[in-house]
Amino acid sequence: MLTVTRRLSPEETAAFDLALITLSLTADERTRSRHRFTTDDGQPVLLQLPRGTVLADGDILVSELTPAASNLAIRVLAKAEPVLSVTASTPLALLRGAYHLGNRHVPLEVAADYLRLMPDPVLADLLTQLGLQVEPAIAPFHPEAGAYGNKAMST
């Protein structure tokens, strides 16, 4: 079983000729820094990353060995999952929806023209009552890290 212990910086990634395998993870799974998963091609992998590590789409993970020695790395992919996509007729209406969701501490993906959250019928009803359009979808979910989110590179 491949055990990965660190995330490479973009500079480190460019410096090595790596054989990449992919690991597709949901937003929730990308918050698990110590867990067993199966890569997209069926290989078992153990994450033993520093506690609190939150992975992002495109991150490159390697074992404790230097990447040059093992030549094998894992590219994290954001897996499509059930979400609610929220749009509005005006930017102010979308901002109002984000405000109300923020008051409920809901993990939320924020973009210029949409909001995305995990399926929740109560929140869907709230947003509809605010005049927003709410559609179920299957898409990668990239929630905001929050005010104190830390995406610092692990070494």
C-alpha positions in Angstrom: 0.0 0.0 0.0 1.3 3.4 -0.9 1.5 5.8 2.1 1.6 9.5 1.3 2.9 11.9 3.9 3.2 15.3 2.2 1.8 17.6 -0.3 4.2 19.1 -2.9 4.3 22.8 -3.6 3.9 23.7 -7.3 7.6 24.5 -7.5 8.5 21.0 -6.2 6.0 19.4 -8.6 7.6 21.1 -11.6 11.1 20.0 -10.5 10.4 16.2 -10.7 9.4 13.9 -13.5 6.5 12.2 -11.7 4.3 9.3 -12.7 0.8 10.5 -11.5 -2.1 8.4 -10.4 -5.4 10.0 -9.5 -7.5 10.0 -6.3 -11.0 11.4 -6.7 -12.4 12.7 -3.4 -15.5 14.5 -2.3 -15.3 17.7 -0.4 -15.7 15.9 2.9 -13.1 13.3 2.0 -10.6 16.1 1.1 -10.7 17.1 4.8 -9.5 13.7 6.0 -5.7 13.9 6.5 -5.4 10.4 7.9 -7.5 7.8 6.1 -7.3 4.8 3.8 -8.7 5.4 0.2 -8.6 3.6 -3.1 -7.1 5.4 -6.1 -9.2 5.7 -9.3 -7.3 2.8 -10.8 -7.9 0.6 -7.7 -4.7 0.9 -5.7 -5.0 1.2 -1.9 -3.4 4.4 -0.5 -3.0 5.6 3.1 -3.0 9.3 3.7 -0.8 10.3 6.7 -0.7 14.0 6.2 -0.3 16.6 8.9 -3.5 16.9 10.9 -5.8 19.7 9.6 -4.6 19.4 6.1 -7.4 20.2 3.6 -6.7 18.9 0.1 -7.7 20.8 -3.0 -8.4 19.8 -6.6 -5.0 19.3 -8.3 -2.9 18.8 -5.2 0.1 16.5 -5.6 0.8 14.0 -2.8 4.0 12.0 -2.3 5.5 9.5 0.1 8.1 10.4 2.7 10.7 9.3 0.1 11.9 12.1 -2.1 9.7 12.2 -5.3 12.8 11.6 -7.4 13.4 8.3 -5.6 9.9 6.9 -5.9 8.8 8.7 -9.1 5.1 8.0 -8.1 2.7 10.7 -6.9 -1.0 11.1 -6.5 -3.0 13.9 -8.0 -6.1 14.8 -6.0 -9.3 15.4 -8.1 -12.5 16.9 -6.8 -15.1 14.2 -7.2 -18.5 15.2 -8.6 -21.2 14.8 -5.8 -24.8 15.8 -5.2 -25.0 19.6 -4.5 -27.5 22.4 -4.8 -26.6 25.1 -7.3 -28.1 28.5 -6.4 -28.4 31.4 -8.9 -30.2 34.7 -8.7 -31.5 37.4 -11.1 -29.3 40.1 -9.4 -25.9 40.0 -7.6 -27.6 41.6 -4.5 -30.1 38.7 -4.3 -27.2 36.2 -4.5 -25.3 38.1 -1.9 -28.4 38.0 0.4 -28.6 34.2 0.0 -24.9 33.9 0.9 -25.6 36.0 4.0 -28.4 33.8 5.2 -26.4 30.6 4.6 -23.4 32.1 6.3 -25.6 32.8 9.4 -26.2 29.0 9.5 -22.5 28.2 9.1 -23.2 26.1 6.0 -20.1 24.9 4.0 -20.5 27.0 0.9 -18.9 27.4 -2.5 -19.0 31.0 -3.6 -18.6 32.2 -7.2 -19.5 35.4 -8.9 -22.7 34.0 -10.5 -23.7 31.1 -8.2 -23.5 29.5 -4.8 -23.1 25.8 -4.2 -24.0 23.8 -1.0 -24.7 20.3 0.1 -28.3 19.1 -0.5 -30.6 20.3 2.3 -34.4 20.6 1.7 -34.9 23.2 4.5 -32.1 25.4 3.1 -33.4 24.9 -0.4 -36.9 26.1 0.7 -35.3 29.1 2.5 -33.4 30.1 -0.6 -36.5 29.7 -2.8 -38.5 31.9 -0.4 -35.7 34.6 -0.9 -36.4 34.5 -4.6 -33.3 32.5 -5.6 -33.3 29.6 -8.1 -32.2 26.3 -6.6 -31.3 23.3 -8.7 -30.0 20.0 -7.7 -26.8 19.0 -9.6 -23.9 16.6 -9.6 -20.7 18.7 -9.6 -17.4 19.0 -7.8 -17.9 20.9 -4.5 -15.2 23.4 -3.4 -16.4 25.0 -0.2 -14.7 28.1 1.2 -12.0 27.3 3.8 -13.4 30.0 6.1 -11.8 33.0 7.7 -9.2 30.8 9.5 -8.7 28.2 6.8 -5.2 27.2 6.4 -3.9 25.8 3.0 -0.3 26.3 3.9 2.0 23.8 2.2 3.1 20.9 4.3 6.8 20.0 4.3 
